Amino acid sequence: MIRAISYLTFPAYTASDAFFEALWELGVTHCFVNLGSDHPSIIEAITKGQIEKKGQFPRIITCPNEMVALSMADGYARVTGKPQCVIVHVDVGTQGLGAAVHNASCGRAPVLIFAGLSPYTCDGELRGSRTEYIHWIQDVPDQKQIVAQYCRYTGEIKRGVNVKQMVGRALQFATTAPMGPVYLVGSREAMEEEIPEYSLKPEHWGPVGPGALPEGAVETIAKALAEAKEPLLITGYCGRNYAAVGELVKLTEAIQGLRVLDTGGSDMCFPSDHRASVGLKYGVDDSVKTADVILVVDCDVPYIPALCKPKESSRIFHLDADPLKQQIPVFYYPAEARYKTDAYTAIQQLNEYISSNETLSKKTKSYSDRWEKLKEIHSKRLSSIQELAQPSEDGNYNVSYLTAAIRKAVPEDTIFAIEAVTSTVFVADQVQPRMPGTWINCGGGGLGWSGGGALGIKLAVGGKRFVCHIVGDGTFLFSVPGSVYWISQRYKLPVLTIVLNNQGWHAPKRSLLLVHPNGLGSKATNEDLNISFAPSPDYAGIAKAAAGGNLWAGQASTVQELDELLPKAIEAVKGGVGAVLDAHLDGAHPGPGMHALVG
């Protein structure tokens, strides 16, 4: 029998009540929770808020796994631009966030993470004192340090009287560029504290406003681009602000011949059907080697020097919310000038300067031959991409054919949540995103983001938009599918998942060959390298089991099977049921998954 410590019970106003009020007042609409013994007052506040503040209280989403919880908040925040909250259990729940903290940091997702602390009193001195064995075991020296290096801010709620100010300060850091995760902790005693009711003025707690380029910089960069023979703009995540995409298009049409290389940091930044598009590449493209002026805008890795470098004579300018990359210890790219600025604001400034400067306008209008040349180059590139999307003679298909088929079959405004790892460039070439917000990539290197990320995206857009989740087979397992598809069913979040089944992790072998192209590993099999997933798991069956059977599941090993099953999977999702299609690339992969149910 558990002995409860007796306190007077009445509808008191506690720090936990104020915590949730602050979240709502400052724009947080959802809390993705994984609750534990540190949360009695949190649970009381949730129960009270749901009864008393209907429609004025964050929606609570139960997440059986912490990484999925943070990935959902990440996906939701990326689509809406609004910060969301994740609540986890002391140090162990914080550790359970795993790679999702890295992803939210690299992907610039504004998320507030709250975790309880083990109680700091032992003898019942305060409400919230230790009452369970585990409270000693989970008392660690500095819980914040588990995630501090990935966060824009960490802090502790020590008393209830300023809990709202602590939430406000944390959210200011989360929503100020470069956006990212923040982490707050609070002991049971602090969160149980009874305090007078009070409110904040939300307008006092907004993010720091965007920075603009100095006038001299606008002139220098505009003239450099206008006078360049082969100008190039490299970007990675400026498309988070949809308006920035339109300004980029204007800039390429003002300076005809300017090309845009999208490094796929996390967002669609430039329409793939525009003649100035070089497409999505990860740090290696000939355009980098031949450009004489390069403008880097909101980009973490513009190129990989060991594989692809600009000419020594190239002029390089770097515009970024974080030009020094303060969370990347080793980062040095040559640039004659760097500016901490907002991408949309800066590009708009360049457009306004060029259009208002008669000399530059006349000069750029003389580039019609370059404009036509871009059209020719772009057309050839699209033709070569189309050639890749052909079935093999034996009726099997590759990732290019598969992705082309998906692109044709899903609605035009589909949002793609992509975690295709070594296949990402092939997927991007076939998806060819044209609309801002329709391509969302992890942004980080913590595999497993896309399962929860896709659900967060779907939660944000609701029934208005179709969401397609394309994921590698190894990454599918990293995503904790048992949690993902339970949540999908529980909260009616139907998403189309395509598993790129190539029987293992191909990324480690690619990394091996880049360093040891003729080494022993280059001649070894995937089994010998310990990166094989043969025999193939039943990926669709795993998802269906997690959803309690209420999920469409199928496998396609041939073009004929794909043509038959893909439309059924899409119709299932449109009908409100999640779907997982296990796509066996380059032929059937024998294993226990071959018996998977269809439908």
N, C-alpha and C positions, 0 to 999 in steps of 0.2 A: 504494500500500500504506500503510495506517495503522500508524504506529509506536506501540505501547502502551508506557507507562512501566511498568517491571517492579517489582512489590512482592511480598513474601512473601504467599502466599494461604493462609488457613486460616479456619475458621469463627469469626472474631472477632465480638465483640458491639460494634456501632457505635451511634452516635447515631441512625441511621435505624432500627435494630432497636428502640431504646428509644422512638422516636417512635410507631411502630405499636403497641407494647405499651401506651403511655400512652393512645392512642386507645381501644383495646379495654377497658382497665381503667376508663376513665371513660365508657363507654357508647356509643361510636361503633361502629356495626356495618357501615357501608359507606363506601368511598372511591370517589368518582367522579373518574377520572383522565384527564389528557391530558399524557402524559409527554414529556420532552425531554432535551437534553444536560446539564441541571443535575441529573439524577436517577439517575446510576449507582448510588449507594449506596441510594437509594430502591428501585430495581428489584431490587437484590440482596436487600434486606430483605423485599420482597414475595415474591420467589422462595423465600427461606429460610422465611418465616413460613407460606406456603401448604404447605410440606412438613412443617415441624416442629410447627406449631400448628393443625392442622386442627380447625375448630370453635371455635377461640379466637383468631381473627384476622379483621380486617374483610374483608368481601367486596369485591373490586375490580371496578368497573364501568368498562369502557373507553368513553370519550366522545369522538368525533371533533371535537366543538366545545365550547369552554369555557362558552359561555352555556348550552348544553343541560346540561352537567355541573352547573353551579350551580343551574339551575332544577330538575333532578332532586333534588338534595340538599335544596333548598327545599321541594319538594312532599312528600318523605319526612319531613322534620323537622316540617312543619306537621301531618301526620296523626298522627304518633307522639309528638310533643313531645320527641323525642330528637335531639340534635345529630348532624350527619353531617359528613363531610370531603370537600373538593374539593382535588385536587392539580393544579397547572398549572405552566407552563414560564416561568420568569423574568418579565421585564417584558412581553414580547409576549403570553404566555399570560394574564397578569393583565389586560392591556388587552382580550384576547379575551373575558373575563367580561362585558364590556360592561354593558348595562342590568340584567343579572341581579343585580349587586351592589346597585344602587338598589332593585330589587324585594325582595331579601332584607332590606334595611334597613327599608323602609317596611312590608313584610309581616311583620316581626318573626320571621324564620326563623332559628333557631340553627344556624349553619353555620361550621365552621372551614375556612378556605382556607389552603393551604400552597403557597408558590412557592419554587423555588430561586433563588439568586443566582449571577451569574457568579463563577467562582473569583477569589480575590483574590491568588493567587500565580501566577507566570508561568514559573518555571524548574524545576518539578518538585520544589519544596521539600517539599511535603506531598502525601499521597494526595488526589486531587481537583483538583490544579493544572490550569491551562489546558492543553488539548490540542487545541483546535479554533479555527479562525478566528473563529467566531461569538462566542466568549467575550469578545472585545474589543468587538464591536459591541453586545452586549447588556448591557454594564456601564454602568448609569445612575446618576446622582447619588443619588437617593433613591426606590427602587422602591416603598416603602410608601405614598408620597404619592399614587400613582395611585388608590388606593382608600380612603385613610385617612378622608376625610370621610363615608364611608358605613358605616364599621366602628365597632363598640363598643370595639375594642381592636386595636392593631397592635404587633407586636414582632418582634425578630430573635433567632434561636437562634445565639448567638455561639460557644458551646462545647457539647460533647456532655454534659458532666457534669450539667447541669440541664435537659436537654431535656424531661424529663417534667413538671417544675415549670412550664416555659413553656407546655406544652400544657394543663396543668391551669388555669393562670391565664387563658389565652385562653378556655377552655371555661366558666369561671366567668362571664366577661363575656357570652359568647354565650347562656348559659342564664338569666341574671338579667334580670328585666323592667326595661325593655322589651328583649326578646330581639332578637338580630340577628347579622349576620356578624362574624367576627373574622379577622385576617389575620396569618399568621406567615411569615417568610422565613428561609432558612438557606443559606449557601454550600456548595459541594461539599465544601470542606475540613472545615467544621464537621460536616456530616452524615456524613462518612467517619470521624470521630474514634472511636477505640476507647476504650471506657469500661468500668468494672466494671458488672456487672449489678445492677440495683436495682429496687425497686417502690415504688409510692405507696399510700397508704390512700385509696381513692376517697371515703370519707365525709368526708374533709377538703377536698374540692375541689368541693362542691356549690354551687348558686346561692345568692345572698342570699335569705333567706326573705321571704314576702309581708308587706306592711305593712297595718295595720288603721286604721280611722278613729278619731280621738279620741272619747271618750264624748260630749263636748259637741257634736261635729259630727253624730254619729248622731242625737241628740235634735233638733237644729236642722233637719236635712234631713228626718227622718221627720215632724216636725210640719208643715213647709212643704208636703210632698207631701200629707199627710192633710187639710190645711186648704185646699188649692188647689181652685179651681173647675174648672180644666182643666189638670191636670198632664201633663207629657210627659217621657219618658226617651229620649234620643238616644244610640245606641251605634254602634260600628264594628267592634270586634274582641274584645269580651269573650267571645264564643262560642268562642274558642280553648280555653278551659277549659269542657268540656262541662257541668260541674256548675253553672257560672254561668248557663246557659240556664234550668235548673230554678229557680234562685233568682229570676231575673227574672220567670218565670211566677208564682211565689209572691207576688212584690211587687205585680204587677198585680192579683192576686186578693185581696190584702190591702187595697189601695187601689183600689177599684173605680172606674173612670173614668180611671185612669192608662193612657196609650197609649205604645207603643214604636215609635220610628222607627229603622230599621236603615239605616245609611249605607253598608253593604256594603264596609267597609274591607278585609276579607279573609275573613271567616268568617260563617256563619249564626249569628246571635245571638239570634233570637227566632222561635218557630214561626209560620209565615204563616197557619196555620188558626186561630190564637187570636184571639178578638174584639178584643183590645187591640192587635193588629198594624196598623201603618200601612203596612207594606210596606217595600221598599227604595227609597230615593230618594237622589240625589246633591246634597244641600245645598239643595234647594228643595221645600218642602211647606207647605201651608196650616196644618198643625198647629203649625209653628214660629211663625207669625204670631199665632195665637190663644191659645197657652198662657200661663198666668199664672205657672207654676213649671216650670222646665226643669232636669232632672238630666242632665248630660252624663257618660257613662261610657265610658272607653276609646275615644276618638273623635278623629280628626285634624281632620275638617272637619264640624262639626255643622250648619252652614248657610253659605250664600254671601251675605254682607251686601249686596252690590250687587243681589241678586235676591230675597232673602228674609230679613227681619230680625224678631226678636222685638219685642214691645211694649216701650216704655221702662220700663214699670212691672213687667215680668216679673222674677221672682227666678231667678237662674241659679246652679247649683252644678256644679263640675267635679271628677269623680273619675277619676284616670288613673294608669297606671304612669309616665307621663311628662307631667305636666300643663303644663310649660313648653315642651314640644316643642323640645328643645334642638338638634335638627338641622334645624329650620325657622326660618331667620333672621327672617322676618316672620310673626308669629303673635300676634294679640291679639283675644280674645273676652271680652266683659264677663262677670264672674262675681263674686258677692259672697264666694265662698270656693272655694279650690282645695285638693285634697288628693292627695298622692302615695300611692297605695294600690292594693291588689289588688282587682279588680272583684268577684270571687267573695266574698272576705272581707267587703268593704264592704256588698254587697247582703245577704249573710247577716246581718250586724249590724243592718241596717235592718229586715229581716223579724223578727228576734228581739225587737227593741225594740218594734215595733208590736204583735206578738202578746202581749207581756208588759205592755203599757201599757193599762190598762182604759179610760181616757178615749179614747185614740186608737182602740182596737178598737171601742168603741161608735159613735164618729163614722163610721168607715169602713163599718160595717155598715148605715148609713143611706143608702148610695149605690146602692141597688138600681135606682133609676130610671136612673142613669148607666150602670150595668152593662147594662141592657136596651138603652139607646140605642147603646152600643158594638156590641152584637150586630146591631142594625139597620144601622148605618153599615158594619160589616164585610161584612155580607151584600150590601149594595148595591155595595160595592167589588168583591167577587168576581164579581158578575153583570156589571159593566162590563168586567172583565178577560176574562170568558168571551166577551163579545160581540166582543172584538177578534180572537179566534181563529176567524175565519170565512174560508172560501176566497172568492176573488173570483168573479164571475159567469163569467169566461172560464176558470176552472179552475186559476188560479195560486194561490199562497199567500204569506202574509207571515210575518215572524219569529214572531209570536204563534201562528199556526196551527201552524207547524213545531214550536215548542217544546212546545206543548200535546200534539201527537202523540207527541213523544219521551217526555214525562213519562208518558203513558199506556202506552207500549210497553216501557219499561225497568223493571227490578225496583224495588220500593218503596224499598229502602235504597241505591239507586245514589248514588255520589259524583260530583257535578258539578264539573268543573274549568272555570271560566268565564273567558274573555277575549273578551267580545263587544263591548267598547268602547261605541259609541253605542247598541247594542241591549241593553245589560246589564239595564236596568230592565224592558224588555219580556220578556226571558228569565226574569228573577227572578219576575215576576208570574205567568208560566205554570208554571214549575217549582215554585213555592210550597214551598220547603224547610221541612220540619217537624221533622226529626231533626238534632240537633247533629252537625257534621262532614260533612254531606251537600252543603254548598255551600262551595266554596273558590275565592275570587277572588284575583287577583294581589296586590292590596294596594298596588302601586306603579304607576308610569306608564311602565315600560320594556316596550314591547310585545314579545311573543315568549316570555313566561314559560310559557304554558300547554302548549306542546308537551312540553318537558322536565318541567314541573310535573306533568302528568297521568301521565307514566311513573313519576316518583318516588312519586306517590300509589299507583299500581298495584303498584309494587315493595313498598310498605309493607303493603298489604292483601292481596296475593296473589290466589288464586282465590276467596277468600271474598266479595269484593265486586265489583260491576260498576262500571266507571269510564266516564263519558261526558264527553268533551272538546268544548266548544262554543266556536268561535273565529271571529273575523272573517276575511275573505279576506286583507286586508292584514297582519293579525297572524299569520296562518298562515305567510306568507312570512318575517316577522320571526323566527319560531320556529326557523328553520334545519331545515326538514323533512327534508333529506337526511341529517342526523345523527339526528334524532328517530326516523324510521321504520327506520333501520338498527339503532339500539339496541333498538327495540321487537321487531324480528325476532330479533336476536342473543340477547336475554335473555328471550324469550317473555313479553312484556308486552302482551297484547292490550287495546287501548282503542278505544272507539267515538269517532271524531272526526267532528263535524259542522261543515263549513265554511259560514259564513253569507256566501254569495256575493252581494254587492250591487254588485259591479263597481268597488270602489275604496275609498278612505279617505273616510268621511263626517265623521269628527271634525274635520278642519281646516275644512270648510265650516261646520259648526255653530259653531266658534269664531269664524270670520269674521263670521257673521251676528249673533252676540251683540255684536260691537263695531261693525260696519258694516252694520246691517240694510238700509239703502237704498243701499249703495255699489255701485261698478261690479261687484265680485265677486258681489253678490247676484243679478245678472242673467246671469252667465256660466255656461257649461256646466262639468261636471266635467272635461272634456278641456281647456278653456281654463284651468281652475284647476290643472291638472297633478295631479289626484288620482284620475284614472280608471284602471281596470285593463282597459279594453276594448282589444283583444279578450281575453276571459277566459282565463287560464291553465288548464291541466288539473291542478287541485290534487290530485285523487285519483290521477291518473297519476304526478305527482311523487312522492307517497308510495309508490305501488306499486313504482316503479323503485328507490327507496331501500331498500325491503324485499326487493329481489331477486325481485320478482314474488309473494312470499308474503304477500299482503294483499288483502282484499276492497276493491274500488274501484267507485264508482258515482256517477252524477249524477241528480238529480231536479229537473225544471223545472216539473212540474205536480202537482196533488194526486194524480192517478192514479198517476204515477210514484213519488211519495213513499210512497203507501200500499203499493205493490208492493215498493219497495226497502228501506225502513226495517226491516221485519221480517227481511229477509235479512241486512242489516248486523249487526243485533243477534244473530242466530243465529250468524253467523260469529265474533263476539267471544266468545260463550258457548262456542263450539267451540275456542277457543284461537288464533284468527287475528284480527289487527288489522283494523279497517275504517275507511275514510274515505268519507263521503258528502258530495259537493259539492252543497249545496242552493242552487239558483238562486232567490233571492227575487224575487217579483213578475214571474216569467216567465223564459223561456230567455235566456241571455246568449251570443250567438254568439261563436265563437272556436275556437282549435285544440283546446280541451278538449272540444268536443262529441262527439268520437269515442271518449271514454274507455270503457274496458272495464267491464263490470259483472261482478263476481265475481272 
